[in-house]
Amino acid sequence: MKAILRKKIIEVCDKKIASKGEGVGLSFYAFFANKNDDPDLLMEAATWWIKLHALDHFEKAVKIKNMVEAEV
């Protein structure tokens, strides 16, 4: 995973957890604006989320953050 995507995921998860609590869920779309301004990064996130880890559409932000931080 690219460092920019890793950083973005952790930042978004931190913001969501801080504002809505540890039970908040999100999808990989939460890491991107409503417009498709970086399709390659969006596909990388989708591939990581769907193909690599077979995650549900919505997952707990805490779980996603922990998974990203644990990857080397």
PDB file of N, CA, C, O and CB in Angstrom:
ATOM      1  N   MET A   1       0.838  -1.178   0.000  1.00  0.00           N
ATOM      2  CA  MET A   1       0.000   0.000   0.000  1.00  0.00           C
ATOM      3  C   MET A   1       0.885   1.244   0.000  1.00  0.00           C
ATOM      4  O   MET A   1       1.856   1.332   0.752  1.00  0.00           O
ATOM      5  CB  MET A   1      -0.955  -0.003   1.215  1.00  0.00           C
ATOM      6  N   LYS A   2       0.537   2.192  -0.847  1.00  0.00           N
ATOM      7  CA  LYS A   2       1.295   3.439  -0.912  1.00  0.00           C
ATOM      8  C   LYS A   2       1.207   4.191   0.412  1.00  0.00           C
ATOM      9  O   LYS A   2       0.185   4.153   1.097  1.00  0.00           O
ATOM     10  CB  LYS A   2       0.784   4.322  -2.061  1.00  0.00           C
ATOM     11  N   ALA A   3       2.289   4.870   0.755  1.00  0.00           N
ATOM     12  CA  ALA A   3       2.342   5.622   2.009  1.00  0.00           C
ATOM     13  C   ALA A   3       1.251   6.681   2.077  1.00  0.00           C
ATOM     14  O   ALA A   3       0.694   6.920   3.148  1.00  0.00           O
ATOM     15  CB  ALA A   3       3.705   6.277   2.175  1.00  0.00           C
ATOM     16  N   ILE A   4       0.937   7.319   0.955  1.00  0.00           N
ATOM     17  CA  ILE A   4      -0.092   8.359   0.954  1.00  0.00           C
ATOM     18  C   ILE A   4      -1.463   7.782   1.297  1.00  0.00           C
ATOM     19  O   ILE A   4      -2.245   8.419   2.002  1.00  0.00           O
ATOM     20  CB  ILE A   4      -0.142   9.056  -0.409  1.00  0.00           C
ATOM     21  N   LEU A   5      -1.755   6.586   0.807  1.00  0.00           N
ATOM     22  CA  LEU A   5      -3.033   5.939   1.106  1.00  0.00           C
ATOM     23  C   LEU A   5      -3.064   5.493   2.564  1.00  0.00           C
ATOM     24  O   LEU A   5      -4.071   5.677   3.247  1.00  0.00           O
ATOM     25  CB  LEU A   5      -3.270   4.734   0.167  1.00  0.00           C
ATOM     26  N   ARG A   6      -1.990   4.920   3.036  1.00  0.00           N
ATOM     27  CA  ARG A   6      -1.897   4.485   4.435  1.00  0.00           C
ATOM     28  C   ARG A   6      -2.156   5.681   5.374  1.00  0.00           C
ATOM     29  O   ARG A   6      -2.923   5.580   6.331  1.00  0.00           O
ATOM     30  CB  ARG A   6      -0.492   3.853   4.723  1.00  0.00           C
ATOM     31  N   LYS A   7      -1.501   6.808   5.077  1.00  0.00           N
ATOM     32  CA  LYS A   7      -1.663   8.011   5.895  1.00  0.00           C
ATOM     33  C   LYS A   7      -3.102   8.506   5.860  1.00  0.00           C
ATOM     34  O   LYS A   7      -3.669   8.859   6.894  1.00  0.00           O
ATOM     35  CB  LYS A   7      -0.718   9.115   5.416  1.00  0.00           C
ATOM     36  N   LYS A   8      -3.686   8.530   4.674  1.00  0.00           N
ATOM     37  CA  LYS A   8      -5.058   9.005   4.503  1.00  0.00           C
ATOM     38  C   LYS A   8      -6.041   8.125   5.283  1.00  0.00           C
ATOM     39  O   LYS A   8      -6.936   8.642   5.951  1.00  0.00           O
ATOM     40  CB  LYS A   8      -5.435   9.030   3.009  1.00  0.00           C
ATOM     41  N   ILE A   9      -5.881   6.813   5.204  1.00  0.00           N
ATOM     42  CA  ILE A   9      -6.773   5.888   5.904  1.00  0.00           C
ATOM     43  C   ILE A   9      -6.685   6.108   7.413  1.00  0.00           C
ATOM     44  O   ILE A   9      -7.711   6.187   8.089  1.00  0.00           O
ATOM     45  CB  ILE A   9      -6.423   4.423   5.553  1.00  0.00           C
ATOM     46  N   ILE A  10      -5.488   6.206   7.933  1.00  0.00           N
ATOM     47  CA  ILE A  10      -5.311   6.401   9.376  1.00  0.00           C
ATOM     48  C   ILE A  10      -5.910   7.730   9.819  1.00  0.00           C
ATOM     49  O   ILE A  10      -6.571   7.792  10.855  1.00  0.00           O
ATOM     50  CB  ILE A  10      -3.818   6.342   9.752  1.00  0.00           C
ATOM     51  N   GLU A  11      -5.689   8.796   9.050  1.00  0.00           N
ATOM     52  CA  GLU A  11      -6.240  10.111   9.392  1.00  0.00           C
ATOM     53  C   GLU A  11      -7.772  10.092   9.397  1.00  0.00           C
ATOM     54  O   GLU A  11      -8.397  10.614  10.320  1.00  0.00           O
ATOM     55  CB  GLU A  11      -5.733  11.171   8.406  1.00  0.00           C
ATOM     56  N   VAL A  12      -8.369   9.498   8.376  1.00  0.00           N
ATOM     57  CA  VAL A  12      -9.831   9.443   8.293  1.00  0.00           C
ATOM     58  C   VAL A  12     -10.386   8.600   9.436  1.00  0.00           C
ATOM     59  O   VAL A  12     -11.367   8.989  10.070  1.00  0.00           O
ATOM     60  CB  VAL A  12     -10.283   8.866   6.926  1.00  0.00           C
ATOM     61  N   CYS A  13      -9.780   7.469   9.701  1.00  0.00           N
ATOM     62  CA  CYS A  13     -10.240   6.626  10.810  1.00  0.00           C
ATOM     63  C   CYS A  13     -10.143   7.377  12.142  1.00  0.00           C
ATOM     64  O   CYS A  13     -11.066   7.326  12.955  1.00  0.00           O
ATOM     65  CB  CYS A  13      -9.414   5.322  10.873  1.00  0.00           C
ATOM     66  N   ASP A  14      -9.037   8.064  12.359  1.00  0.00           N
ATOM     67  CA  ASP A  14      -8.876   8.841  13.596  1.00  0.00           C
ATOM     68  C   ASP A  14      -9.965   9.895  13.738  1.00  0.00           C
ATOM     69  O   ASP A  14     -10.530  10.059  14.819  1.00  0.00           O
ATOM     70  CB  ASP A  14      -7.501   9.510  13.630  1.00  0.00           C
ATOM     71  N   LYS A  15     -10.267  10.614  12.654  1.00  0.00           N
ATOM     72  CA  LYS A  15     -11.304  11.653  12.695  1.00  0.00           C
ATOM     73  C   LYS A  15     -12.677  11.062  12.968  1.00  0.00           C
ATOM     74  O   LYS A  15     -13.437  11.595  13.776  1.00  0.00           O
ATOM     75  CB  LYS A  15     -11.331  12.431  11.383  1.00  0.00           C
ATOM     76  N   LYS A  16     -12.995   9.966  12.301  1.00  0.00           N
ATOM     77  CA  LYS A  16     -14.298   9.323  12.495  1.00  0.00           C
ATOM     78  C   LYS A  16     -14.444   8.801  13.921  1.00  0.00           C
ATOM     79  O   LYS A  16     -15.492   8.972  14.543  1.00  0.00           O
ATOM     80  CB  LYS A  16     -14.484   8.173  11.492  1.00  0.00           C
ATOM     81  N   ILE A  17     -13.405   8.172  14.432  1.00  0.00           N
ATOM     82  CA  ILE A  17     -13.431   7.628  15.795  1.00  0.00           C
ATOM     83  C   ILE A  17     -13.563   8.764  16.805  1.00  0.00           C
ATOM     84  O   ILE A  17     -14.323   8.649  17.766  1.00  0.00           O
ATOM     85  CB  ILE A  17     -12.152   6.793  16.081  1.00  0.00           C
ATOM     86  N   ALA A  18     -12.840   9.846  16.604  1.00  0.00           N
ATOM     87  CA  ALA A  18     -12.892  10.990  17.523  1.00  0.00           C
ATOM     88  C   ALA A  18     -14.269  11.645  17.529  1.00  0.00           C
ATOM     89  O   ALA A  18     -14.737  12.094  18.574  1.00  0.00           O
ATOM     90  CB  ALA A  18     -11.830  12.024  17.145  1.00  0.00           C
ATOM     91  N   SER A  19     -14.919  11.701  16.370  1.00  0.00           N
ATOM     92  CA  SER A  19     -16.203  12.393  16.299  1.00  0.00           C
ATOM     93  C   SER A  19     -17.407  11.508  16.615  1.00  0.00           C
ATOM     94  O   SER A  19     -18.417  11.996  17.122  1.00  0.00           O
ATOM     95  CB  SER A  19     -16.372  12.978  14.941  1.00  0.00           C
ATOM     96  N   LYS A  20     -17.307  10.215  16.318  1.00  0.00           N
ATOM     97  CA  LYS A  20     -18.478   9.338  16.473  1.00  0.00           C
ATOM     98  C   LYS A  20     -18.270   8.152  17.396  1.00  0.00           C
ATOM     99  O   LYS A  20     -19.205   7.390  17.640  1.00  0.00           O
ATOM    100  CB  LYS A  20     -18.891   8.831  15.145  1.00  0.00           C
ATOM    101  N   GLY A  21     -17.066   7.984  17.914  1.00  0.00           N
ATOM    102  CA  GLY A  21     -16.804   6.896  18.844  1.00  0.00           C
ATOM    103  C   GLY A  21     -16.224   5.665  18.180  1.00  0.00           C
ATOM    104  O   GLY A  21     -16.177   5.561  16.954  1.00  0.00           O
ATOM    105  N   GLU A  22     -15.784   4.736  19.012  1.00  0.00           N
ATOM    106  CA  GLU A  22     -15.087   3.544  18.521  1.00  0.00           C
ATOM    107  C   GLU A  22     -15.971   2.567  17.759  1.00  0.00           C
ATOM    108  O   GLU A  22     -15.458   1.670  17.091  1.00  0.00           O
ATOM    109  CB  GLU A  22     -14.464   2.833  19.665  1.00  0.00           C
ATOM    110  N   GLY A  23     -17.281   2.721  17.846  1.00  0.00           N
ATOM    111  CA  GLY A  23     -18.182   1.822  17.133  1.00  0.00           C
ATOM    112  C   GLY A  23     -18.513   2.264  15.727  1.00  0.00           C
ATOM    113  O   GLY A  23     -19.284   1.600  15.035  1.00  0.00           O
ATOM    114  N   VAL A  24     -17.941   3.379  15.288  1.00  0.00           N
ATOM    115  CA  VAL A  24     -18.276   3.918  13.971  1.00  0.00           C
ATOM    116  C   VAL A  24     -17.747   3.010  12.855  1.00  0.00           C
ATOM    117  O   VAL A  24     -16.636   2.484  12.920  1.00  0.00           O
ATOM    118  CB  VAL A  24     -17.705   5.339  13.815  1.00  0.00           C
ATOM    119  N   GLY A  25     -18.580   2.851  11.842  1.00  0.00           N
ATOM    120  CA  GLY A  25     -18.198   2.065  10.684  1.00  0.00           C
ATOM    121  C   GLY A  25     -17.958   2.968   9.489  1.00  0.00           C
ATOM    122  O   GLY A  25     -18.399   4.117   9.464  1.00  0.00           O
ATOM    123  N   LEU A  26     -17.257   2.440   8.505  1.00  0.00           N
ATOM    124  CA  LEU A  26     -17.017   3.188   7.273  1.00  0.00           C
ATOM    125  C   LEU A  26     -16.737   2.227   6.139  1.00  0.00           C
ATOM    126  O   LEU A  26     -16.477   1.043   6.353  1.00  0.00           O
ATOM    127  CB  LEU A  26     -15.849   4.175   7.443  1.00  0.00           C
ATOM    128  N   SER A  27     -16.794   2.760   4.918  1.00  0.00           N
ATOM    129  CA  SER A  27     -16.417   1.985   3.736  1.00  0.00           C
ATOM    130  C   SER A  27     -15.162   2.613   3.145  1.00  0.00           C
ATOM    131  O   SER A  27     -14.738   3.678   3.592  1.00  0.00           O
ATOM    132  CB  SER A  27     -17.580   1.941   2.680  1.00  0.00           C
ATOM    133  N   PHE A  28     -14.571   1.979   2.160  1.00  0.00           N
ATOM    134  CA  PHE A  28     -13.343   2.525   1.588  1.00  0.00           C
ATOM    135  C   PHE A  28     -13.612   3.830   0.843  1.00  0.00           C
ATOM    136  O   PHE A  28     -12.680   4.585   0.567  1.00  0.00           O
ATOM    137  CB  PHE A  28     -12.698   1.507   0.644  1.00  0.00           C
ATOM    138  N   TYR A  29     -14.869   4.103   0.518  1.00  0.00           N
ATOM    139  CA  TYR A  29     -15.204   5.371  -0.123  1.00  0.00           C
ATOM    140  C   TYR A  29     -14.990   6.551   0.816  1.00  0.00           C
ATOM    141  O   TYR A  29     -14.869   7.684   0.351  1.00  0.00           O
ATOM    142  CB  TYR A  29     -16.644   5.350  -0.606  1.00  0.00           C
ATOM    143  N   ALA A  30     -14.939   6.314   2.127  1.00  0.00           N
ATOM    144  CA  ALA A  30     -14.751   7.390   3.103  1.00  0.00           C
ATOM    145  C   ALA A  30     -13.393   8.074   2.937  1.00  0.00           C
ATOM    146  O   ALA A  30     -13.198   9.180   3.441  1.00  0.00           O
ATOM    147  CB  ALA A  30     -14.884   6.840   4.524  1.00  0.00           C
ATOM    148  N   PHE A  31     -12.483   7.453   2.259  1.00  0.00           N
ATOM    149  CA  PHE A  31     -11.136   7.999   2.113  1.00  0.00           C
ATOM    150  C   PHE A  31     -10.990   8.905   0.889  1.00  0.00           C
ATOM    151  O   PHE A  31      -9.897   9.394   0.605  1.00  0.00           O
ATOM    152  CB  PHE A  31     -10.138   6.870   2.026  1.00  0.00           C
ATOM    153  N   PHE A  32     -12.093   9.132   0.163  1.00  0.00           N
ATOM    154  CA  PHE A  32     -12.045   9.884  -1.079  1.00  0.00           C
ATOM    155  C   PHE A  32     -13.166  10.898  -1.158  1.00  0.00           C
ATOM    156  O   PHE A  32     -14.215  10.735  -0.534  1.00  0.00           O
ATOM    157  CB  PHE A  32     -12.110   8.949  -2.262  1.00  0.00           C
ATOM    158  N   ALA A  33     -12.933  11.956  -1.937  1.00  0.00           N
ATOM    159  CA  ALA A  33     -13.961  12.958  -2.198  1.00  0.00           C
ATOM    160  C   ALA A  33     -15.053  12.332  -3.069  1.00  0.00           C
ATOM    161  O   ALA A  33     -14.858  11.265  -3.651  1.00  0.00           O
ATOM    162  CB  ALA A  33     -13.351  14.220  -2.888  1.00  0.00           C
ATOM    163  N   ASN A  34     -16.171  12.989  -3.149  1.00  0.00           N
ATOM    164  CA  ASN A  34     -17.279  12.470  -3.959  1.00  0.00           C
ATOM    165  C   ASN A  34     -16.948  12.410  -5.442  1.00  0.00           C
ATOM    166  O   ASN A  34     -17.585  11.672  -6.193  1.00  0.00           O
ATOM    167  CB  ASN A  34     -18.508  13.321  -3.756  1.00  0.00           C
ATOM    168  N   LYS A  35     -15.962  13.179  -5.863  1.00  0.00           N
ATOM    169  CA  LYS A  35     -15.561  13.102  -7.262  1.00  0.00           C
ATOM    170  C   LYS A  35     -14.359  12.174  -7.395  1.00  0.00           C
ATOM    171  O   LYS A  35     -13.577  12.017  -6.458  1.00  0.00           O
ATOM    172  CB  LYS A  35     -15.231  14.508  -7.822  1.00  0.00           C
ATOM    173  N   ASN A  36     -14.225  11.580  -8.531  1.00  0.00           N
ATOM    174  CA  ASN A  36     -13.169  10.608  -8.795  1.00  0.00           C
ATOM    175  C   ASN A  36     -11.903  11.338  -9.234  1.00  0.00           C
ATOM    176  O   ASN A  36     -11.553  11.335 -10.414  1.00  0.00           O
ATOM    177  CB  ASN A  36     -13.613   9.586  -9.874  1.00  0.00           C
ATOM    178  N   ASP A  37     -11.213  11.972  -8.264  1.00  0.00           N
ATOM    179  CA  ASP A  37     -10.048  12.774  -8.609  1.00  0.00           C
ATOM    180  C   ASP A  37      -8.732  12.001  -8.567  1.00  0.00           C
ATOM    181  O   ASP A  37      -7.703  12.519  -9.001  1.00  0.00           O
ATOM    182  CB  ASP A  37      -9.962  13.939  -7.687  1.00  0.00           C
ATOM    183  N   ASP A  38      -8.747  10.781  -8.058  1.00  0.00           N
ATOM    184  CA  ASP A  38      -7.537   9.951  -8.046  1.00  0.00           C
ATOM    185  C   ASP A  38      -7.936   8.483  -8.235  1.00  0.00           C
ATOM    186  O   ASP A  38      -7.922   7.705  -7.281  1.00  0.00           O
ATOM    187  CB  ASP A  38      -6.734  10.143  -6.708  1.00  0.00           C
ATOM    188  N   PRO A  39      -8.292   8.108  -9.470  1.00  0.00           N
ATOM    189  CA  PRO A  39      -8.800   6.757  -9.713  1.00  0.00           C
ATOM    190  C   PRO A  39      -7.812   5.645  -9.363  1.00  0.00           C
ATOM    191  O   PRO A  39      -8.228   4.569  -8.935  1.00  0.00           O
ATOM    192  CB  PRO A  39      -9.189   6.626 -11.146  1.00  0.00           C
ATOM    193  N   ASP A  40      -6.510   5.887  -9.538  1.00  0.00           N
ATOM    194  CA  ASP A  40      -5.530   4.849  -9.223  1.00  0.00           C
ATOM    195  C   ASP A  40      -5.491   4.565  -7.721  1.00  0.00           C
ATOM    196  O   ASP A  40      -5.415   3.408  -7.307  1.00  0.00           O
ATOM    197  CB  ASP A  40      -4.137   5.265  -9.718  1.00  0.00           C
ATOM    198  N   LEU A  41      -5.544   5.613  -6.915  1.00  0.00           N
ATOM    199  CA  LEU A  41      -5.531   5.435  -5.466  1.00  0.00           C
ATOM    200  C   LEU A  41      -6.837   4.796  -4.990  1.00  0.00           C
ATOM    201  O   LEU A  41      -6.835   3.962  -4.084  1.00  0.00           O
ATOM    202  CB  LEU A  41      -5.307   6.785  -4.760  1.00  0.00           C
ATOM    203  N   LEU A  42      -7.953   5.196  -5.609  1.00  0.00           N
ATOM    204  CA  LEU A  42      -9.247   4.585  -5.281  1.00  0.00           C
ATOM    205  C   LEU A  42      -9.225   3.088  -5.586  1.00  0.00           C
ATOM    206  O   LEU A  42      -9.718   2.285  -4.793  1.00  0.00           O
ATOM    207  CB  LEU A  42     -10.388   5.272  -6.066  1.00  0.00           C
ATOM    208  N   MET A  43      -8.657   2.712  -6.729  1.00  0.00           N
ATOM    209  CA  MET A  43      -8.579   1.289  -7.083  1.00  0.00           C
ATOM    210  C   MET A  43      -7.654   0.534  -6.140  1.00  0.00           C
ATOM    211  O   MET A  43      -7.905  -0.629  -5.824  1.00  0.00           O
ATOM    212  CB  MET A  43      -8.097   1.123  -8.525  1.00  0.00           C
ATOM    213  N   GLU A  44      -6.592   1.183  -5.692  1.00  0.00           N
ATOM    214  CA  GLU A  44      -5.699   0.538  -4.730  1.00  0.00           C
ATOM    215  C   GLU A  44      -6.439   0.264  -3.422  1.00  0.00           C
ATOM    216  O   GLU A  44      -6.316  -0.817  -2.846  1.00  0.00           O
ATOM    217  CB  GLU A  44      -4.453   1.415  -4.472  1.00  0.00           C
ATOM    218  N   ALA A  45      -7.206   1.247  -2.958  1.00  0.00           N
ATOM    219  CA  ALA A  45      -7.985   1.069  -1.728  1.00  0.00           C
ATOM    220  C   ALA A  45      -9.033  -0.026  -1.905  1.00  0.00           C
ATOM    221  O   ALA A  45      -9.212  -0.869  -1.026  1.00  0.00           O
ATOM    222  CB  ALA A  45      -8.664   2.392  -1.322  1.00  0.00           C
ATOM    223  N   ALA A  46      -9.719  -0.011  -3.036  1.00  0.00           N
ATOM    224  CA  ALA A  46     -10.747  -1.021  -3.302  1.00  0.00           C
ATOM    225  C   ALA A  46     -10.140  -2.421  -3.383  1.00  0.00           C
ATOM    226  O   ALA A  46     -10.706  -3.377  -2.853  1.00  0.00           O
ATOM    227  CB  ALA A  46     -11.490  -0.695  -4.605  1.00  0.00           C
ATOM    228  N   THR A  47      -9.007  -2.538  -4.035  1.00  0.00           N
ATOM    229  CA  THR A  47      -8.333  -3.838  -4.145  1.00  0.00           C
ATOM    230  C   THR A  47      -7.909  -4.338  -2.773  1.00  0.00           C
ATOM    231  O   THR A  47      -8.106  -5.511  -2.455  1.00  0.00           O
ATOM    232  CB  THR A  47      -7.109  -3.741  -5.073  1.00  0.00           C
ATOM    233  N   TRP A  48      -7.331  -3.469  -1.963  1.00  0.00           N
ATOM    234  CA  TRP A  48      -6.915  -3.842  -0.605  1.00  0.00           C
ATOM    235  C   TRP A  48      -8.124  -4.286   0.208  1.00  0.00           C
ATOM    236  O   TRP A  48      -8.070  -5.307   0.893  1.00  0.00           O
ATOM    237  CB  TRP A  48      -6.200  -2.661   0.096  1.00  0.00           C
ATOM    238  N   TRP A  49      -9.207  -3.529   0.138  1.00  0.00           N
ATOM    239  CA  TRP A  49     -10.408  -3.759   0.941  1.00  0.00           C
ATOM    240  C   TRP A  49     -11.152  -5.014   0.472  1.00  0.00           C
ATOM    241  O   TRP A  49     -11.476  -5.885   1.279  1.00  0.00           O
ATOM    242  CB  TRP A  49     -11.338  -2.535   0.872  1.00  0.00           C
ATOM    243  N   ILE A  50     -11.416  -5.100  -0.823  1.00  0.00           N
ATOM    244  CA  ILE A  50     -12.294  -6.145  -1.357  1.00  0.00           C
ATOM    245  C   ILE A  50     -11.542  -7.419  -1.719  1.00  0.00           C
ATOM    246  O   ILE A  50     -11.897  -8.501  -1.252  1.00  0.00           O
ATOM    247  CB  ILE A  50     -13.023  -5.630  -2.573  1.00  0.00           C
ATOM    248  N   LYS A  51     -10.513  -7.302  -2.543  1.00  0.00           N
ATOM    249  CA  LYS A  51      -9.817  -8.493  -3.031  1.00  0.00           C
ATOM    250  C   LYS A  51      -8.849  -9.086  -2.018  1.00  0.00           C
ATOM    251  O   LYS A  51      -8.841 -10.297  -1.795  1.00  0.00           O
ATOM    252  CB  LYS A  51      -9.074  -8.163  -4.287  1.00  0.00           C
ATOM    253  N   LEU A  52      -8.033  -8.234  -1.405  1.00  0.00           N
ATOM    254  CA  LEU A  52      -7.006  -8.743  -0.511  1.00  0.00           C
ATOM    255  C   LEU A  52      -7.580  -9.234   0.818  1.00  0.00           C
ATOM    256  O   LEU A  52      -7.187 -10.288   1.317  1.00  0.00           O
ATOM    257  CB  LEU A  52      -5.973  -7.673  -0.256  1.00  0.00           C
ATOM    258  N   HIS A  53      -8.513  -8.463   1.389  1.00  0.00           N
ATOM    259  CA  HIS A  53      -9.015  -8.804   2.723  1.00  0.00           C
ATOM    260  C   HIS A  53     -10.474  -9.270   2.764  1.00  0.00           C
ATOM    261  O   HIS A  53     -10.956  -9.684   3.819  1.00  0.00           O
ATOM    262  CB  HIS A  53      -8.865  -7.623   3.612  1.00  0.00           C
ATOM    263  N   ALA A  54     -11.175  -9.208   1.642  1.00  0.00           N
ATOM    264  CA  ALA A  54     -12.576  -9.636   1.546  1.00  0.00           C
ATOM    265  C   ALA A  54     -13.423  -9.049   2.676  1.00  0.00           C
ATOM    266  O   ALA A  54     -14.194  -9.757   3.324  1.00  0.00           O
ATOM    267  CB  ALA A  54     -12.665 -11.167   1.570  1.00  0.00           C
ATOM    268  N   LEU A  55     -13.264  -7.745   2.898  1.00  0.00           N
ATOM    269  CA  LEU A  55     -14.007  -7.071   3.959  1.00  0.00           C
ATOM    270  C   LEU A  55     -15.425  -6.766   3.503  1.00  0.00           C
ATOM    271  O   LEU A  55     -15.694  -6.664   2.306  1.00  0.00           O
ATOM    272  CB  LEU A  55     -13.293  -5.780   4.383  1.00  0.00           C
ATOM    273  N   ASP A  56     -16.332  -6.622   4.466  1.00  0.00           N
ATOM    274  CA  ASP A  56     -17.697  -6.212   4.174  1.00  0.00           C
ATOM    275  C   ASP A  56     -17.695  -4.767   3.695  1.00  0.00           C
ATOM    276  O   ASP A  56     -16.699  -4.056   3.829  1.00  0.00           O
ATOM    277  CB  ASP A  56     -18.605  -6.378   5.419  1.00  0.00           C
ATOM    278  N   HIS A  57     -18.828  -4.342   3.133  1.00  0.00           N
ATOM    279  CA  HIS A  57     -18.903  -2.963   2.634  1.00  0.00           C
ATOM    280  C   HIS A  57     -18.603  -1.962   3.748  1.00  0.00           C
ATOM    281  O   HIS A  57     -17.842  -1.016   3.543  1.00  0.00           O
ATOM    282  CB  HIS A  57     -20.294  -2.682   2.033  1.00  0.00           C
ATOM    283  N   PHE A  58     -19.194  -2.165   4.924  1.00  0.00           N
ATOM    284  CA  PHE A  58     -18.912  -1.320   6.079  1.00  0.00           C
ATOM    285  C   PHE A  58     -18.166  -2.126   7.134  1.00  0.00           C
ATOM    286  O   PHE A  58     -18.545  -3.249   7.469  1.00  0.00           O
ATOM    287  CB  PHE A  58     -20.217  -0.732   6.665  1.00  0.00           C
ATOM    288  N   GLU A  59     -17.110  -1.532   7.643  1.00  0.00           N
ATOM    289  CA  GLU A  59     -16.306  -2.142   8.704  1.00  0.00           C
ATOM    290  C   GLU A  59     -16.042  -1.088   9.773  1.00  0.00           C
ATOM    291  O   GLU A  59     -16.142   0.109   9.502  1.00  0.00           O
ATOM    292  CB  GLU A  59     -14.959  -2.722   8.141  1.00  0.00           C
ATOM    293  N   LYS A  60     -15.714  -1.515  10.960  1.00  0.00           N
ATOM    294  CA  LYS A  60     -15.390  -0.598  12.049  1.00  0.00           C
ATOM    295  C   LYS A  60     -14.091   0.141  11.723  1.00  0.00           C
ATOM    296  O   LYS A  60     -13.114  -0.461  11.277  1.00  0.00           O
ATOM    297  CB  LYS A  60     -15.266  -1.363  13.399  1.00  0.00           C
ATOM    298  N   ALA A  61     -14.099   1.448  11.953  1.00  0.00           N
ATOM    299  CA  ALA A  61     -12.918   2.263  11.686  1.00  0.00           C
ATOM    300  C   ALA A  61     -11.721   1.784  12.508  1.00  0.00           C
ATOM    301  O   ALA A  61     -10.585   1.804  12.032  1.00  0.00           O
ATOM    302  CB  ALA A  61     -13.210   3.736  11.987  1.00  0.00           C
ATOM    303  N   VAL A  62     -11.981   1.356  13.740  1.00  0.00           N
ATOM    304  CA  VAL A  62     -10.899   0.858  14.607  1.00  0.00           C
ATOM    305  C   VAL A  62     -10.232  -0.365  13.976  1.00  0.00           C
ATOM    306  O   VAL A  62      -9.008  -0.487  13.991  1.00  0.00           O
ATOM    307  CB  VAL A  62     -11.446   0.500  16.019  1.00  0.00           C
ATOM    308  N   LYS A  63     -11.035  -1.260  13.428  1.00  0.00           N
ATOM    309  CA  LYS A  63     -10.509  -2.472  12.792  1.00  0.00           C
ATOM    310  C   LYS A  63      -9.631  -2.113  11.588  1.00  0.00           C
ATOM    311  O   LYS A  63      -8.531  -2.642  11.430  1.00  0.00           O
ATOM    312  CB  LYS A  63     -11.669  -3.399  12.352  1.00  0.00           C
ATOM    313  N   ILE A  64     -10.134  -1.206  10.743  1.00  0.00           N
ATOM    314  CA  ILE A  64      -9.388  -0.813   9.551  1.00  0.00           C
ATOM    315  C   ILE A  64      -8.079  -0.141   9.933  1.00  0.00           C
ATOM    316  O   ILE A  64      -7.029  -0.450   9.370  1.00  0.00           O
ATOM    317  CB  ILE A  64     -10.226   0.122   8.674  1.00  0.00           C
ATOM    318  N   LYS A  65      -8.143   0.777  10.889  1.00  0.00           N
ATOM    319  CA  LYS A  65      -6.919   1.464  11.331  1.00  0.00           C
ATOM    320  C   LYS A  65      -5.893   0.453  11.842  1.00  0.00           C
ATOM    321  O   LYS A  65      -4.717   0.526  11.485  1.00  0.00           O
ATOM    322  CB  LYS A  65      -7.243   2.500  12.437  1.00  0.00           C
ATOM    323  N   ASN A  66      -6.334  -0.483  12.672  1.00  0.00           N
ATOM    324  CA  ASN A  66      -5.412  -1.491  13.217  1.00  0.00           C
ATOM    325  C   ASN A  66      -4.812  -2.345  12.108  1.00  0.00           C
ATOM    326  O   ASN A  66      -3.626  -2.672  12.154  1.00  0.00           O
ATOM    327  CB  ASN A  66      -6.136  -2.388  14.233  1.00  0.00           C
ATOM    328  N   MET A  67      -5.613  -2.709  11.114  1.00  0.00           N
ATOM    329  CA  MET A  67      -5.098  -3.520  10.008  1.00  0.00           C
ATOM    330  C   MET A  67      -4.034  -2.760   9.218  1.00  0.00           C
ATOM    331  O   MET A  67      -2.996  -3.323   8.870  1.00  0.00           O
ATOM    332  CB  MET A  67      -6.244  -3.944   9.077  1.00  0.00           C
ATOM    333  N   VAL A  68      -4.289  -1.494   8.937  1.00  0.00           N
ATOM    334  CA  VAL A  68      -3.347  -0.690   8.157  1.00  0.00           C
ATOM    335  C   VAL A  68      -2.062  -0.476   8.944  1.00  0.00           C
ATOM    336  O   VAL A  68      -0.969  -0.577   8.387  1.00  0.00           O
ATOM    337  CB  VAL A  68      -3.972   0.667   7.772  1.00  0.00           C
ATOM    338  N   GLU A  69      -2.184  -0.185  10.219  1.00  0.00           N
ATOM    339  CA  GLU A  69      -0.988   0.028  11.049  1.00  0.00           C
ATOM    340  C   GLU A  69      -0.164  -1.250  11.212  1.00  0.00           C
ATOM    341  O   GLU A  69       1.054  -1.182  11.378  1.00  0.00           O
ATOM    342  CB  GLU A  69      -1.393   0.554  12.425  1.00  0.00           C
ATOM    343  N   ALA A  70      -0.810  -2.396  11.166  1.00  0.00           N
ATOM    344  CA  ALA A  70      -0.110  -3.679  11.352  1.00  0.00           C
ATOM    345  C   ALA A  70       0.644  -4.123  10.092  1.00  0.00           C
ATOM    346  O   ALA A  70       1.582  -4.915  10.175  1.00  0.00           O
ATOM    347  CB  ALA A  70      -1.111  -4.764  11.757  1.00  0.00           C
ATOM    348  N   GLU A  71       0.235  -3.616   8.939  1.00  0.00           N
ATOM    349  CA  GLU A  71       0.911  -3.997   7.696  1.00  0.00           C
ATOM    350  C   GLU A  71       2.254  -3.292   7.597  1.00  0.00           C
ATOM    351  O   GLU A  71       2.403  -2.130   7.974  1.00  0.00           O
ATOM    352  CB  GLU A  71       0.036  -3.660   6.467  1.00  0.00           C
ATOM    353  N   VAL A  72       3.204  -4.015   7.091  1.00  0.00           N
ATOM    354  CA  VAL A  72       4.554  -3.444   6.947  1.00  0.00           C
ATOM    355  C   VAL A  72       4.786  -2.996   5.525  1.00  0.00           C
ATOM    356  O   VAL A  72       5.862  -2.490   5.205  1.00  0.00           O
ATOM    357  CB  VAL A  72       5.631  -4.462   7.360  1.00  0.00           C
TER     358      VAL A  72
END
